[in-house]
Amino acid sequence: MIKLADQKVGKIIHFYDKIGVAVVEVSDTLAVGDTVKISGHGNEFTQSVSSMQVEHEQIEEAKKGQTVGMKLDQAASEGDEIYKVTS
């Protein structure tokens, strides 16, 4: 199987470590259920997007230009990049 290049979909601009939520500047469409890779500052892990919010409202899809809160399985850092994993 040929692996396609992972597509950058956002960048973490803040991380709330106590609640495990990243504030993400979205640069391409991202949806609940997508598999993403978080990479940078010595961090690199893959997870499924389980929850996203805008102004405390649950959303199913984020579009380019939005800033969203996203629950993460592991700690991340400001400046880490988020890639949609494709196969």
Kinemage of the C-alpha trace (Angstrom):
@kinemage 1
@onewidth
@group {chain A} dominant
@subgroup {mainchain}
@vectorlist {calphas} color= white
{ca met a 1} P 0.000 0.000 0.000
{ca ile a 2} L 1.307 3.465 -0.872
{ca lys a 3} L 1.323 5.953 1.988
{ca leu a 4} L 0.258 9.428 0.967
{ca ala a 5} L 1.859 12.455 2.578
{ca asp a 6} L 0.205 13.552 5.800
{ca gln a 7} L -1.714 16.801 5.319
{ca lys a 8} L -1.133 19.673 7.759
{ca val a 9} L -4.463 20.745 9.232
{ca gly a 10} L -3.484 22.998 12.107
{ca lys a 11} L -1.128 24.290 14.752
{ca ile a 12} L -1.434 24.278 18.539
{ca ile a 13} L -1.429 27.820 19.914
{ca his a 14} L -2.079 26.859 23.562
{ca phe a 15} L -2.298 23.675 25.639
{ca tyr a 16} L -4.212 23.345 28.906
{ca asp a 17} L -2.337 20.519 30.617
{ca lys a 18} L -4.736 20.097 33.552
{ca ile a 19} L -7.667 19.269 31.236
{ca gly a 20} L -5.696 17.916 28.244
{ca val a 21} L -7.158 20.367 25.739
{ca ala a 22} L -5.274 22.064 22.901
{ca val a 23} L -6.334 25.328 21.290
{ca val a 24} L -5.816 24.759 17.576
{ca glu a 25} L -5.630 27.222 14.668
{ca val a 26} L -7.192 25.186 11.860
{ca ser a 27} L -5.544 25.512 8.435
{ca asp a 28} L -7.626 22.874 6.599
{ca thr a 29} L -10.851 20.960 7.216
{ca leu a 30} L -10.746 18.699 10.274
{ca ala a 31} L -13.590 16.490 11.528
{ca val a 32} L -14.426 14.393 14.565
{ca gly a 33} L -13.327 10.846 13.724
{ca asp a 34} L -10.281 11.914 11.680
{ca thr a 35} L -6.947 10.391 12.692
{ca val a 36} L -4.307 13.023 13.366
{ca lys a 37} L -0.612 13.112 14.193
{ca ile a 38} L 0.634 15.751 16.629
{ca ser a 39} L 4.298 16.537 16.044
{ca gly a 40} L 6.916 18.963 17.366
{ca his a 41} L 9.008 19.889 20.415
{ca gly a 42} L 9.931 16.255 21.041
{ca asn a 43} L 6.280 15.195 20.974
{ca glu a 44} L 4.897 12.849 18.368
{ca phe a 45} L 1.774 10.775 18.733
{ca thr a 46} L -1.259 9.738 16.723
{ca gln a 47} L -4.867 9.775 17.895
{ca ser a 48} L -8.430 9.960 16.659
{ca val a 49} L -10.228 13.313 17.019
{ca ser a 50} L -12.887 12.537 19.635
{ca ser a 51} L -14.091 16.022 20.565
{ca met a 52} L -13.838 19.585 19.242
{ca gln a 53} L -15.458 22.755 20.548
{ca val a 54} L -15.858 26.380 19.508
{ca glu a 55} L -16.930 28.745 22.310
{ca his a 56} L -17.899 25.720 24.488
{ca glu a 57} L -20.199 24.322 21.765
{ca gln a 58} L -19.505 20.841 20.386
{ca ile a 59} L -18.799 20.800 16.645
{ca glu a 60} L -18.382 17.918 14.205
{ca glu a 61} L -16.176 19.718 11.672
{ca ala a 62} L -13.758 22.644 11.786
{ca lys a 63} L -12.953 24.706 8.725
{ca lys a 64} L -9.856 26.670 7.700
{ca gly a 65} L -9.472 29.833 9.770
{ca gln a 66} L -11.363 28.603 12.834
{ca thr a 67} L -9.801 28.304 16.285
{ca val a 68} L -11.058 25.245 18.152
{ca gly a 69} L -10.506 23.412 21.404
{ca met a 70} L -9.551 19.761 20.889
{ca lys a 71} L -9.212 17.042 23.524
{ca leu a 72} L -5.810 15.312 23.329
{ca asp a 73} L -4.756 11.906 24.650
{ca gln a 74} L -1.248 13.148 25.540
{ca ala a 75} L 0.472 16.404 26.436
{ca ala a 76} L 1.462 18.750 23.612
{ca ser a 77} L 3.212 22.111 23.328
{ca glu a 78} L 2.481 25.467 21.748
{ca gly a 79} L 3.755 25.412 18.182
{ca asp a 80} L 3.231 21.668 17.672
{ca glu a 81} L 1.702 20.929 14.286
{ca ile a 82} L -1.288 18.711 13.567
{ca tyr a 83} L -1.423 16.530 10.465
{ca lys a 84} L -4.360 14.514 9.149
{ca val a 85} L -3.112 10.963 8.667
{ca thr a 86} L -4.025 9.476 5.288
{ca ser a 87} L -3.459 5.958 4.071
